[in-house]
Amino acid sequence: MKVLVVFNQPYEGSYSAAILEGIQTSLADCSHELDLIHLDRDDFDPVMHGTDLRAIAA
């Protein structure tokens, strides 16, 4: 089975990061395929800027 996880936590010592590690281990143990989108590592910027809005309106 393929599993998609969308995750965002910049601090690797966090409880959320520990949960993600457990998820990754469990999925690997069950031979499932993980597609991880780590928003913080992908430089995701959740703020919409004026240039973004202009690009949508164009």
PQR file of N, CA, C, O and H, with PARSE charges and radii, in Angstrom:
ATOM      1  N   MET A   1       0.838  -1.162   0.000 -0.4000 1.5000
ATOM      2  CA  MET A   1       0.000   0.000   0.000 -0.0000 2.0000
ATOM      3  C   MET A   1       0.892   1.238   0.000  0.5500 1.7000
ATOM      4  O   MET A   1       1.935   1.268   0.655 -0.5500 1.4000
ATOM      5  N   LYS A   2       0.467   2.254  -0.743 -0.4000 1.5000
ATOM      6  CA  LYS A   2       1.173   3.529  -0.752 -0.0000 2.0000
ATOM      7  C   LYS A   2       0.527   4.463   0.269  0.5500 1.7000
ATOM      8  O   LYS A   2      -0.697   4.563   0.349 -0.5500 1.4000
ATOM      9  H   LYS A   2      -0.379   2.229  -1.275  0.4000 1.0000
ATOM     10  N   VAL A   3       1.369   5.144   1.046 -0.4000 1.5000
ATOM     11  CA  VAL A   3       0.881   6.049   2.081 -0.0000 2.0000
ATOM     12  C   VAL A   3       1.539   7.407   1.887  0.5500 1.7000
ATOM     13  O   VAL A   3       2.758   7.504   1.739 -0.5500 1.4000
ATOM     14  H   VAL A   3       2.364   5.063   0.981  0.4000 1.0000
ATOM     15  N   LEU A   4       0.726   8.448   1.890 -0.4000 1.5000
ATOM     16  CA  LEU A   4       1.230   9.813   1.780 -0.0000 2.0000
ATOM     17  C   LEU A   4       1.145  10.458   3.150  0.5500 1.7000
ATOM     18  O   LEU A   4       0.092  10.443   3.787 -0.5500 1.4000
ATOM     19  H   LEU A   4      -0.264   8.369   2.010  0.4000 1.0000
ATOM     20  N   VAL A   5       2.259  11.027   3.604 -0.4000 1.5000
ATOM     21  CA  VAL A   5       2.295  11.765   4.856 -0.0000 2.0000
ATOM     22  C   VAL A   5       2.783  13.172   4.546  0.5500 1.7000
ATOM     23  O   VAL A   5       3.848  13.359   3.958 -0.5500 1.4000
ATOM     24  H   VAL A   5       3.115  11.039   3.087  0.4000 1.0000
ATOM     25  N   VAL A   6       1.992  14.155   4.949 -0.4000 1.5000
ATOM     26  CA  VAL A   6       2.388  15.558   4.829 -0.0000 2.0000
ATOM     27  C   VAL A   6       2.767  16.006   6.235  0.5500 1.7000
ATOM     28  O   VAL A   6       1.959  15.932   7.161 -0.5500 1.4000
ATOM     29  H   VAL A   6       1.126  14.004   5.427  0.4000 1.0000
ATOM     30  N   PHE A   7       4.005  16.473   6.384 -0.4000 1.5000
ATOM     31  CA  PHE A   7       4.558  16.749   7.706 -0.0000 2.0000
ATOM     32  C   PHE A   7       5.254  18.092   7.707  0.5500 1.7000
ATOM     33  O   PHE A   7       5.893  18.471   6.726 -0.5500 1.4000
ATOM     34  H   PHE A   7       4.661  16.533   5.632  0.4000 1.0000
ATOM     35  N   ASN A   8       5.130  18.816   8.816 -0.4000 1.5000
ATOM     36  CA  ASN A   8       5.855  20.074   8.965 -0.0000 2.0000
ATOM     37  C   ASN A   8       6.210  20.275  10.432  0.5500 1.7000
ATOM     38  O   ASN A   8       5.347  20.545  11.267 -0.5500 1.4000
ATOM     39  H   ASN A   8       4.611  18.508   9.614  0.4000 1.0000
ATOM     40  N   GLN A   9       7.488  20.138  10.723 -0.4000 1.5000
ATOM     41  CA  GLN A   9       8.002  20.392  12.069 -0.0000 2.0000
ATOM     42  C   GLN A   9       9.495  20.654  11.936  0.5500 1.7000
ATOM     43  O   GLN A   9      10.259  19.740  11.628 -0.5500 1.4000
ATOM     44  H   GLN A   9       8.189  19.919  10.045  0.4000 1.0000
ATOM     45  N   PRO A  10       9.916  21.888  12.164 -0.5600 1.5000
ATOM     46  CA  PRO A  10      11.333  22.204  11.971  0.2800 2.0000
ATOM     47  C   PRO A  10      12.253  21.608  13.037  0.5500 1.7000
ATOM     48  O   PRO A  10      13.446  21.434  12.789 -0.5500 1.4000
ATOM     49  N   TYR A  11      11.715  21.292  14.224 -0.4000 1.5000
ATOM     50  CA  TYR A  11      12.546  20.781  15.313 -0.0000 2.0000
ATOM     51  C   TYR A  11      12.542  19.257  15.313  0.5500 1.7000
ATOM     52  O   TYR A  11      11.519  18.621  15.567 -0.5500 1.4000
ATOM     53  H   TYR A  11      10.745  21.434  14.425  0.4000 1.0000
ATOM     54  N   GLU A  12      13.704  18.688  15.023 -0.4000 1.5000
ATOM     55  CA  GLU A  12      13.798  17.230  14.893 -0.0000 2.0000
ATOM     56  C   GLU A  12      13.677  16.484  16.214  0.5500 1.7000
ATOM     57  O   GLU A  12      13.485  15.268  16.215 -0.5500 1.4000
ATOM     58  H   GLU A  12      14.535  19.205  14.817  0.4000 1.0000
ATOM     59  N   GLY A  13      13.786  17.187  17.341 -0.4000 1.5000
ATOM     60  CA  GLY A  13      13.659  16.545  18.641 -0.0000 2.0000
ATOM     61  C   GLY A  13      12.243  16.616  19.197  0.5500 1.7000
ATOM     62  O   GLY A  13      12.023  16.320  20.372 -0.5500 1.4000
ATOM     63  H   GLY A  13      13.942  18.175  17.340  0.4000 1.0000
ATOM     64  N   SER A  14      11.293  17.003  18.373 -0.4000 1.5000
ATOM     65  CA  SER A  14       9.916  17.189  18.824 -0.0000 2.0000
ATOM     66  C   SER A  14       9.163  15.865  18.934  0.5500 1.7000
ATOM     67  O   SER A  14       9.576  14.836  18.398 -0.5500 1.4000
ATOM     68  H   SER A  14      11.472  17.244  17.419  0.4000 1.0000
ATOM     69  N   TYR A  15       8.047  15.934  19.648 -0.4000 1.5000
ATOM     70  CA  TYR A  15       7.155  14.779  19.761 -0.0000 2.0000
ATOM     71  C   TYR A  15       6.612  14.396  18.384  0.5500 1.7000
ATOM     72  O   TYR A  15       6.501  13.213  18.059 -0.5500 1.4000
ATOM     73  H   TYR A  15       7.712  16.770  20.083  0.4000 1.0000
ATOM     74  N   SER A  16       6.274  15.404  17.580 -0.4000 1.5000
ATOM     75  CA  SER A  16       5.763  15.147  16.222 -0.0000 2.0000
ATOM     76  C   SER A  16       6.792  14.402  15.375  0.5500 1.7000
ATOM     77  O   SER A  16       6.445  13.486  14.629 -0.5500 1.4000
ATOM     78  H   SER A  16       6.364  16.364  17.844  0.4000 1.0000
ATOM     79  N   ALA A  17       8.048  14.796  15.494 -0.4000 1.5000
ATOM     80  CA  ALA A  17       9.104  14.120  14.736 -0.0000 2.0000
ATOM     81  C   ALA A  17       9.251  12.670  15.195  0.5500 1.7000
ATOM     82  O   ALA A  17       9.519  11.785  14.382 -0.5500 1.4000
ATOM     83  H   ALA A  17       8.330  15.540  16.100  0.4000 1.0000
ATOM     84  N   ALA A  18       9.075  12.426  16.501 -0.4000 1.5000
ATOM     85  CA  ALA A  18       9.145  11.056  17.014 -0.0000 2.0000
ATOM     86  C   ALA A  18       7.988  10.217  16.471  0.5500 1.7000
ATOM     87  O   ALA A  18       8.162   9.043  16.144 -0.5500 1.4000
ATOM     88  H   ALA A  18       8.858  13.146  17.161  0.4000 1.0000
ATOM     89  N   ILE A  19       6.813  10.828  16.378 -0.4000 1.5000
ATOM     90  CA  ILE A  19       5.671  10.118  15.800 -0.0000 2.0000
ATOM     91  C   ILE A  19       5.948   9.781  14.333  0.5500 1.7000
ATOM     92  O   ILE A  19       5.675   8.666  13.887 -0.5500 1.4000
ATOM     93  H   ILE A  19       6.671  11.782  16.643  0.4000 1.0000
ATOM     94  N   LEU A  20       6.483  10.734  13.596 -0.4000 1.5000
ATOM     95  CA  LEU A  20       6.823  10.484  12.191 -0.0000 2.0000
ATOM     96  C   LEU A  20       7.821   9.335  12.066  0.5500 1.7000
ATOM     97  O   LEU A  20       7.682   8.480  11.191 -0.5500 1.4000
ATOM     98  H   LEU A  20       6.704  11.639  13.959  0.4000 1.0000
ATOM     99  N   GLU A  21       8.807   9.318  12.926 -0.4000 1.5000
ATOM    100  CA  GLU A  21       9.796   8.231  12.887 -0.0000 2.0000
ATOM    101  C   GLU A  21       9.124   6.878  13.132  0.5500 1.7000
ATOM    102  O   GLU A  21       9.452   5.887  12.479 -0.5500 1.4000
ATOM    103  H   GLU A  21       8.919  10.012  13.636  0.4000 1.0000
ATOM    104  N   GLY A  22       8.194   6.847  14.068 -0.4000 1.5000
ATOM    105  CA  GLY A  22       7.456   5.613  14.326 -0.0000 2.0000
ATOM    106  C   GLY A  22       6.620   5.184  13.139  0.5500 1.7000
ATOM    107  O   GLY A  22       6.545   3.998  12.816 -0.5500 1.4000
ATOM    108  H   GLY A  22       7.927   7.652  14.598  0.4000 1.0000
ATOM    109  N   ILE A  23       5.998   6.143  12.495 -0.4000 1.5000
ATOM    110  CA  ILE A  23       5.204   5.859  11.294 -0.0000 2.0000
ATOM    111  C   ILE A  23       6.086   5.277  10.196  0.5500 1.7000
ATOM    112  O   ILE A  23       5.739   4.280   9.562 -0.5500 1.4000
ATOM    113  H   ILE A  23       6.059   7.106  12.757  0.4000 1.0000
ATOM    114  N   GLN A  24       7.233   5.918   9.985 -0.4000 1.5000
ATOM    115  CA  GLN A  24       8.147   5.437   8.946 -0.0000 2.0000
ATOM    116  C   GLN A  24       8.611   4.018   9.233  0.5500 1.7000
ATOM    117  O   GLN A  24       8.656   3.185   8.329 -0.5500 1.4000
ATOM    118  H   GLN A  24       7.515   6.727  10.501  0.4000 1.0000
ATOM    119  N   THR A  25       8.953   3.738  10.478 -0.4000 1.5000
ATOM    120  CA  THR A  25       9.411   2.400  10.863 -0.0000 2.0000
ATOM    121  C   THR A  25       8.306   1.364  10.682  0.5500 1.7000
ATOM    122  O   THR A  25       8.536   0.286  10.133 -0.5500 1.4000
ATOM    123  H   THR A  25       8.916   4.416  11.213  0.4000 1.0000
ATOM    124  N   SER A  26       7.114   1.700  11.145 -0.4000 1.5000
ATOM    125  CA  SER A  26       5.987   0.760  11.039 -0.0000 2.0000
ATOM    126  C   SER A  26       5.636   0.458   9.594  0.5500 1.7000
ATOM    127  O   SER A  26       5.386  -0.693   9.235 -0.5500 1.4000
ATOM    128  H   SER A  26       6.928   2.576  11.590  0.4000 1.0000
ATOM    129  N   LEU A  27       5.618   1.497   8.763 -0.4000 1.5000
ATOM    130  CA  LEU A  27       5.289   1.278   7.349 -0.0000 2.0000
ATOM    131  C   LEU A  27       6.355   0.430   6.664  0.5500 1.7000
ATOM    132  O   LEU A  27       6.036  -0.444   5.858 -0.5500 1.4000
ATOM    133  H   LEU A  27       5.822   2.432   9.055  0.4000 1.0000
ATOM    134  N   ALA A  28       7.621   0.687   6.985 -0.4000 1.5000
ATOM    135  CA  ALA A  28       8.708  -0.108   6.389 -0.0000 2.0000
ATOM    136  C   ALA A  28       8.627  -1.560   6.842  0.5500 1.7000
ATOM    137  O   ALA A  28       8.850  -2.474   6.048 -0.5500 1.4000
ATOM    138  H   ALA A  28       7.881   1.397   7.640  0.4000 1.0000
ATOM    139  N   ASP A  29       8.306  -1.776   8.127 -0.4000 1.5000
ATOM    140  CA  ASP A  29       8.189  -3.140   8.652 -0.0000 2.0000
ATOM    141  C   ASP A  29       7.072  -3.921   7.958  0.5500 1.7000
ATOM    142  O   ASP A  29       7.146  -5.143   7.831 -0.5500 1.4000
ATOM    143  H   ASP A  29       8.125  -1.033   8.772  0.4000 1.0000
ATOM    144  N   CYS A  30       6.044  -3.209   7.514 -0.4000 1.5000
ATOM    145  CA  CYS A  30       4.903  -3.851   6.842 -0.0000 2.0000
ATOM    146  C   CYS A  30       5.032  -3.815   5.321  0.5500 1.7000
ATOM    147  O   CYS A  30       4.094  -4.165   4.605 -0.5500 1.4000
ATOM    148  H   CYS A  30       5.983  -2.216   7.617  0.4000 1.0000
ATOM    149  N   SER A  31       6.195  -3.392   4.836 -0.4000 1.5000
ATOM    150  CA  SER A  31       6.492  -3.317   3.397 -0.0000 2.0000
ATOM    151  C   SER A  31       5.564  -2.367   2.642  0.5500 1.7000
ATOM    152  O   SER A  31       5.254  -2.593   1.473 -0.5500 1.4000
ATOM    153  H   SER A  31       6.956  -3.107   5.418  0.4000 1.0000
ATOM    154  N   HIS A  32       5.126  -1.308   3.312 -0.4000 1.5000
ATOM    155  CA  HIS A  32       4.322  -0.291   2.644 -0.0000 2.0000
ATOM    156  C   HIS A  32       5.244   0.784   2.080  0.5500 1.7000
ATOM    157  O   HIS A  32       6.354   0.987   2.573 -0.5500 1.4000
ATOM    158  H   HIS A  32       5.378  -1.124   4.262  0.4000 1.0000
ATOM    159  N   GLU A  33       4.782   1.456   1.061 -0.4000 1.5000
ATOM    160  CA  GLU A  33       5.561   2.503   0.416 -0.0000 2.0000
ATOM    161  C   GLU A  33       5.133   3.858   0.982  0.5500 1.7000
ATOM    162  O   GLU A  33       3.947   4.187   0.997 -0.5500 1.4000
ATOM    163  H   GLU A  33       3.880   1.291   0.660  0.4000 1.0000
ATOM    164  N   LEU A  34       6.108   4.636   1.445 -0.4000 1.5000
ATOM    165  CA  LEU A  34       5.838   5.937   2.035 -0.0000 2.0000
ATOM    166  C   LEU A  34       6.262   7.044   1.089  0.5500 1.7000
ATOM    167  O   LEU A  34       7.390   7.055   0.596 -0.5500 1.4000
ATOM    168  H   LEU A  34       7.072   4.369   1.433  0.4000 1.0000
ATOM    169  N   ASP A  35       5.362   7.967   0.840 -0.4000 1.5000
ATOM    170  CA  ASP A  35       5.677   9.195   0.131 -0.0000 2.0000
ATOM    171  C   ASP A  35       5.572  10.311   1.164  0.5500 1.7000
ATOM    172  O   ASP A  35       4.472  10.662   1.591 -0.5500 1.4000
ATOM    173  H   ASP A  35       4.446   7.959   1.240  0.4000 1.0000
ATOM    174  N   LEU A  36       6.712  10.868   1.567 -0.4000 1.5000
ATOM    175  CA  LEU A  36       6.754  11.872   2.624 -0.0000 2.0000
ATOM    176  C   LEU A  36       6.956  13.252   2.016  0.5500 1.7000
ATOM    177  O   LEU A  36       7.927  13.497   1.300 -0.5500 1.4000
ATOM    178  H   LEU A  36       7.605  10.582   1.220  0.4000 1.0000
ATOM    179  N   ILE A  37       6.032  14.137   2.309 -0.4000 1.5000
ATOM    180  CA  ILE A  37       6.187  15.537   1.941 -0.0000 2.0000
ATOM    181  C   ILE A  37       6.514  16.269   3.235  0.5500 1.7000
ATOM    182  O   ILE A  37       5.650  16.460   4.091 -0.5500 1.4000
ATOM    183  H   ILE A  37       5.243  13.938   2.891  0.4000 1.0000
ATOM    184  N   HIS A  38       7.766  16.671   3.366 -0.4000 1.5000
ATOM    185  CA  HIS A  38       8.229  17.360   4.568 -0.0000 2.0000
ATOM    186  C   HIS A  38       8.286  18.849   4.222  0.5500 1.7000
ATOM    187  O   HIS A  38       9.265  19.333   3.653 -0.5500 1.4000
ATOM    188  H   HIS A  38       8.468  16.516   2.671  0.4000 1.0000
ATOM    189  N   LEU A  39       7.235  19.549   4.574 -0.4000 1.5000
ATOM    190  CA  LEU A  39       7.072  20.939   4.144 -0.0000 2.0000
ATOM    191  C   LEU A  39       8.231  21.824   4.578  0.5500 1.7000
ATOM    192  O   LEU A  39       8.668  22.680   3.808 -0.5500 1.4000
ATOM    193  H   LEU A  39       6.441  19.156   5.036  0.4000 1.0000
ATOM    194  N   ASP A  40       8.732  21.641   5.779 -0.4000 1.5000
ATOM    195  CA  ASP A  40       9.825  22.473   6.257 -0.0000 2.0000
ATOM    196  C   ASP A  40      11.094  22.244   5.437  0.5500 1.7000
ATOM    197  O   ASP A  40      11.792  23.199   5.095 -0.5500 1.4000
ATOM    198  H   ASP A  40       8.377  20.946   6.405  0.4000 1.0000
ATOM    199  N   ARG A  41      11.391  21.001   5.126 -0.4000 1.5000
ATOM    200  CA  ARG A  41      12.595  20.688   4.338 -0.0000 2.0000
ATOM    201  C   ARG A  41      12.448  21.083   2.873  0.5500 1.7000
ATOM    202  O   ARG A  41      13.442  21.286   2.177 -0.5500 1.4000
ATOM    203  H   ARG A  41      10.824  20.226   5.404  0.4000 1.0000
ATOM    204  N   ASP A  42      11.216  21.190   2.411 -0.4000 1.5000
ATOM    205  CA  ASP A  42      10.958  21.602   1.028 -0.0000 2.0000
ATOM    206  C   ASP A  42      10.828  23.113   0.893  0.5500 1.7000
ATOM    207  O   ASP A  42      10.424  23.614  -0.156 -0.5500 1.4000
ATOM    208  H   ASP A  42      10.408  21.025   2.977  0.4000 1.0000
ATOM    209  N   ASP A  43      11.173  23.844   1.961 -0.4000 1.5000
ATOM    210  CA  ASP A  43      11.110  25.311   1.981 -0.0000 2.0000
ATOM    211  C   ASP A  43       9.716  25.840   1.654  0.5500 1.7000
ATOM    212  O   ASP A  43       9.577  26.863   0.985 -0.5500 1.4000
ATOM    213  H   ASP A  43      11.501  23.438   2.814  0.4000 1.0000
ATOM    214  N   PHE A  44       8.702  25.151   2.121 -0.4000 1.5000
ATOM    215  CA  PHE A  44       7.329  25.597   1.926 -0.0000 2.0000
ATOM    216  C   PHE A  44       7.107  26.889   2.700  0.5500 1.7000
ATOM    217  O   PHE A  44       7.422  26.972   3.887 -0.5500 1.4000
ATOM    218  H   PHE A  44       8.815  24.320   2.665  0.4000 1.0000
ATOM    219  N   ASP A  45       6.567  27.889   2.027 -0.4000 1.5000
ATOM    220  CA  ASP A  45       6.266  29.175   2.653 -0.0000 2.0000
ATOM    221  C   ASP A  45       4.748  29.334   2.662  0.5500 1.7000
ATOM    222  O   ASP A  45       4.153  29.531   1.602 -0.5500 1.4000
ATOM    223  H   ASP A  45       6.312  27.821   1.063  0.4000 1.0000
ATOM    224  N   PRO A  46       4.107  29.255   3.827 -0.5600 1.5000
ATOM    225  CA  PRO A  46       2.649  29.305   3.883  0.2800 2.0000
ATOM    226  C   PRO A  46       2.064  30.698   3.704  0.5500 1.7000
ATOM    227  O   PRO A  46       0.844  30.860   3.690 -0.5500 1.4000
ATOM    228  N   VAL A  47       2.921  31.706   3.567 -0.4000 1.5000
ATOM    229  CA  VAL A  47       2.453  33.079   3.441 -0.0000 2.0000
ATOM    230  C   VAL A  47       2.224  33.408   1.969  0.5500 1.7000
ATOM    231  O   VAL A  47       3.101  33.194   1.131 -0.5500 1.4000
ATOM    232  H   VAL A  47       3.912  31.575   3.579  0.4000 1.0000
ATOM    233  N   MET A  48       1.039  33.929   1.664 -0.4000 1.5000
ATOM    234  CA  MET A  48       0.762  34.360   0.296 -0.0000 2.0000
ATOM    235  C   MET A  48       1.152  35.835   0.178  0.5500 1.7000
ATOM    236  O   MET A  48       0.685  36.680   0.941 -0.5500 1.4000
ATOM    237  H   MET A  48       0.327  34.103   2.344  0.4000 1.0000
ATOM    238  N   HIS A  49       2.003  36.118  -0.778 -0.4000 1.5000
ATOM    239  CA  HIS A  49       2.511  37.472  -0.993 -0.0000 2.0000
ATOM    240  C   HIS A  49       1.756  38.137  -2.144  0.5500 1.7000
ATOM    241  O   HIS A  49       1.051  37.471  -2.903 -0.5500 1.4000
ATOM    242  H   HIS A  49       2.383  35.431  -1.398  0.4000 1.0000
ATOM    243  N   GLY A  50       1.908  39.433  -2.262 -0.4000 1.5000
ATOM    244  CA  GLY A  50       1.259  40.182  -3.335 -0.0000 2.0000
ATOM    245  C   GLY A  50       1.641  39.664  -4.709  0.5500 1.7000
ATOM    246  O   GLY A  50       0.802  39.620  -5.609 -0.5500 1.4000
ATOM    247  H   GLY A  50       2.480  39.974  -1.646  0.4000 1.0000
ATOM    248  N   THR A  51       2.887  39.273  -4.884 -0.4000 1.5000
ATOM    249  CA  THR A  51       3.301  38.743  -6.195 -0.0000 2.0000
ATOM    250  C   THR A  51       2.572  37.434  -6.507  0.5500 1.7000
ATOM    251  O   THR A  51       2.280  37.143  -7.667 -0.5500 1.4000
ATOM    252  H   THR A  51       3.569  39.308  -4.153  0.4000 1.0000
ATOM    253  N   ASP A  52       2.284  36.652  -5.474 -0.4000 1.5000
ATOM    254  CA  ASP A  52       1.527  35.403  -5.673 -0.0000 2.0000
ATOM    255  C   ASP A  52       0.113  35.715  -6.159  0.5500 1.7000
ATOM    256  O   ASP A  52      -0.390  35.079  -7.085 -0.5500 1.4000
ATOM    257  H   ASP A  52       2.521  36.889  -4.532  0.4000 1.0000
ATOM    258  N   LEU A  53      -0.514  36.692  -5.529 -0.4000 1.5000
ATOM    259  CA  LEU A  53      -1.874  37.060  -5.897 -0.0000 2.0000
ATOM    260  C   LEU A  53      -1.933  37.621  -7.316  0.5500 1.7000
ATOM    261  O   LEU A  53      -2.864  37.339  -8.071 -0.5500 1.4000
ATOM    262  H   LEU A  53      -0.105  37.208  -4.776  0.4000 1.0000
ATOM    263  N   ARG A  54      -0.931  38.413  -7.662 -0.4000 1.5000
ATOM    264  CA  ARG A  54      -0.899  38.958  -9.031 -0.0000 2.0000
ATOM    265  C   ARG A  54      -0.731  37.847 -10.064  0.5500 1.7000
ATOM    266  O   ARG A  54      -1.298  37.927 -11.154 -0.5500 1.4000
ATOM    267  H   ARG A  54      -0.175  38.642  -7.049  0.4000 1.0000
ATOM    268  N   ALA A  55       0.034  36.822  -9.736 -0.4000 1.5000
ATOM    269  CA  ALA A  55       0.244  35.709 -10.654 -0.0000 2.0000
ATOM    270  C   ALA A  55      -1.047  34.926 -10.861  0.5500 1.7000
ATOM    271  O   ALA A  55      -1.292  34.418 -11.955 -0.5500 1.4000
ATOM    272  H   ALA A  55       0.495  36.757  -8.851  0.4000 1.0000
ATOM    273  N   ILE A  56      -1.871  34.823  -9.828 -0.4000 1.5000
ATOM    274  CA  ILE A  56      -3.144  34.127  -9.936 -0.0000 2.0000
ATOM    275  C   ILE A  56      -4.125  34.925 -10.788  0.5500 1.7000
ATOM    276  O   ILE A  56      -4.868  34.360 -11.590 -0.5500 1.4000
ATOM    277  H   ILE A  56      -1.672  35.236  -8.939  0.4000 1.0000
ATOM    278  N   ALA A  57      -4.119  36.243 -10.605 -0.4000 1.5000
ATOM    279  CA  ALA A  57      -5.075  37.123 -11.306 -0.0000 2.0000
ATOM    280  C   ALA A  57      -4.732  37.278 -12.781  0.5500 1.7000
ATOM    281  O   ALA A  57      -5.592  37.642 -13.583 -0.5500 1.4000
ATOM    282  H   ALA A  57      -3.515  36.702  -9.953  0.4000 1.0000
ATOM    283  N   ALA A  58      -3.502  37.008 -13.137 -0.4000 1.5000
ATOM    284  CA  ALA A  58      -3.076  37.210 -14.534 -0.0000 2.0000
ATOM    285  C   ALA A  58      -3.597  36.149 -15.462  0.5500 1.7000
ATOM    286  O   ALA A  58      -3.322  36.188 -16.661 -0.5500 1.4000
ATOM    287  H   ALA A  58      -2.803  36.712 -12.485  0.4000 1.0000
TER
END
